[in-house]
């Protein structure tokens, strides 16, 4: 689902941690961004980034 105020951002829901964030492709390259939004380790955040690159 796209964010209504910024069409380049998507609502990403992380069901395992019951968290969500408004992310775009540019957010995937920000250092520590995924780790902060989803409260995950760097290793898990890298897996999330890899998945989201194929989806966003």
C-alpha positions as CSV (number, residue, x, y, z in Angstrom):
1,X,0.0,0.0,0.0
2,X,1.4,3.4,-0.9
3,X,1.6,6.3,1.6
4,X,-1.1,8.8,0.7
5,X,1.1,11.9,1.2
6,X,4.2,10.6,-0.5
7,X,3.7,8.2,-3.4
8,X,7.3,7.0,-3.4
9,X,6.8,5.5,0.1
10,X,5.0,2.3,0.9
11,X,3.6,1.0,4.2
12,X,5.7,-1.9,5.2
13,X,4.3,-4.1,8.0
14,X,6.7,-6.4,9.8
15,X,4.4,-9.0,11.3
16,X,7.0,-10.9,13.3
17,X,7.7,-7.8,15.5
18,X,4.3,-6.2,15.1
19,X,5.9,-3.0,13.7
20,X,5.4,-0.9,10.6
21,X,7.2,1.9,8.7
22,X,6.8,4.1,5.7
23,X,9.7,3.1,3.4
24,X,10.8,3.8,-0.1
25,X,13.7,2.4,-2.2
26,X,15.9,5.3,-1.0
27,X,15.4,4.3,2.7
28,X,16.9,0.8,2.0
29,X,20.3,2.4,1.5
30,X,20.3,4.6,4.6
31,X,22.7,3.2,7.2
32,X,20.9,1.9,10.2
33,X,17.5,2.8,8.9
34,X,15.9,-0.6,8.8
35,X,17.6,-1.5,12.1
36,X,16.0,1.5,13.7
37,X,12.5,1.2,12.2
38,X,12.1,-2.5,12.9
39,X,14.4,-2.8,16.0
40,X,16.5,-5.6,14.4
41,X,20.1,-6.5,14.3
42,X,22.2,-5.6,11.3
43,X,22.2,-9.2,10.1
44,X,18.4,-9.5,10.1
45,X,18.0,-6.0,8.6
46,X,20.2,-7.1,5.7
47,X,17.8,-9.9,5.0
48,X,14.8,-7.6,5.2
49,X,16.6,-5.1,2.8
50,X,17.2,-7.9,0.3
51,X,13.6,-8.9,0.4
52,X,12.3,-5.4,0.1
53,X,14.5,-4.6,-2.9
54,X,12.7,-7.2,-4.8
55,X,9.3,-6.0,-3.7
56,X,9.5,-2.2,-3.7
